[in-house]
Amino acid sequence: MEATATTLGLQVSDVSGQKLVRASAVPLNSTIGELVDALLAKMGLARIDAQGRPLHYDARLEREARSLGGSETVGEVLREGDELTLTPNIDAGRR
């Protein structure tokens, strides 16, 4: 009987490239949104900008040169060793 993998490992950086982490044992059944939330804490990235506005981060999959949706599942869109870049977006109009 062949064992199937339940996790994978990724390289993740912020948009500046100054913060780089290895995310190992990422569960395949987690969502991209859950992954991003965990990575924000691990990387110490800001959740609000200098004017006090909330920041939302997108995960960009470098292999496909596209942003991933928060509800997409890790196991469906990512491969072992993929590189992600977290890019901040200001939630305009929110208070």
C-alpha distance (Angstrom), angle and dihedral (degrees) to the residues before:
residue distance angle dihedral
M1 . . .
E2 3.80 . .
A3 3.80 119.2 .
T4 3.77 116.6 -133.1
A5 3.79 122.6 -141.5
T6 3.80 116.5 -110.9
T7 3.83 96.8 -175.2
L8 3.78 140.1 35.4
G9 3.80 138.8 -163.8
L10 3.81 127.7 -119.9
Q11 3.80 141.3 -176.3
V12 3.80 111.6 -130.1
S13 3.80 130.5 -173.8
D14 3.76 137.1 173.4
V15 3.80 118.6 -114.1
S16 3.82 91.9 -95.1
G17 3.80 91.7 54.0
Q18 3.81 90.2 -131.0
K19 3.80 95.4 110.1
L20 3.78 114.2 56.0
V21 3.80 124.8 170.5
R22 3.75 137.2 172.6
A23 3.79 111.9 -130.2
S24 3.78 107.0 -158.3
A25 3.79 128.1 -176.7
V26 3.82 95.1 21.1
P27 3.84 105.9 174.8
L28 3.80 112.7 -116.4
N29 3.80 91.4 -140.4
S30 3.82 95.1 56.8
T31 3.79 121.1 101.8
I32 3.78 124.9 -116.7
G33 3.81 87.5 -115.2
E34 3.81 91.2 56.8
L35 3.80 90.2 46.5
V36 3.81 92.6 50.8
D37 3.83 91.7 49.5
A38 3.81 90.9 52.2
L39 3.81 91.9 46.2
L40 3.82 93.3 50.8
A41 3.79 89.7 59.2
K42 3.82 93.8 43.1
M43 3.81 92.4 49.3
G44 3.82 96.0 40.7
L45 3.81 93.0 -126.7
A46 3.81 119.8 169.0
R47 3.80 119.4 -102.6
I48 3.83 93.7 -163.2
D49 3.80 130.7 42.2
A50 3.81 127.8 -126.7
Q51 3.83 90.8 -86.2
G52 3.81 92.4 53.1
R53 3.81 95.8 -104.4
P54 3.81 118.0 141.6
L55 3.79 116.9 -105.8
H56 3.78 122.9 -142.5
Y57 3.80 117.7 -161.5
D58 3.78 127.3 -145.8
A59 3.78 123.4 -157.8
R60 3.79 113.4 -132.4
L61 3.80 115.5 -157.3
E62 3.79 104.8 -144.6
R63 3.83 94.5 -161.4
E64 3.82 90.9 63.2
A65 3.83 97.6 24.9
R66 3.80 92.1 -129.2
S67 3.78 141.1 114.0
L68 3.78 115.5 -109.0
G69 3.79 122.5 -132.0
G70 3.78 118.2 -117.3
S71 3.79 92.8 -123.8
E72 3.81 95.1 50.9
T73 3.81 113.9 109.5
V74 3.81 121.0 -117.7
G75 3.81 92.5 -131.9
E76 3.80 92.6 52.7
V77 3.81 99.4 49.6
L78 3.81 109.2 22.4
R79 3.79 134.4 69.3
E80 3.79 131.0 -160.3
G81 3.81 109.6 -76.9
D82 3.81 96.4 14.7
E83 3.79 117.3 155.6
L84 3.80 120.6 -128.6
T85 3.78 129.0 -172.1
L86 3.80 119.1 -157.2
T87 3.79 111.1 -142.2
P88 3.83 122.4 -171.9
N89 3.78 124.3 -131.9
I90 3.79 124.6 -172.0
D91 3.80 113.9 -125.9
A92 3.80 94.6 -129.9
G93 3.78 117.1 -152.4
R94 3.80 96.1 15.8
R95 3.77 121.4 122.6
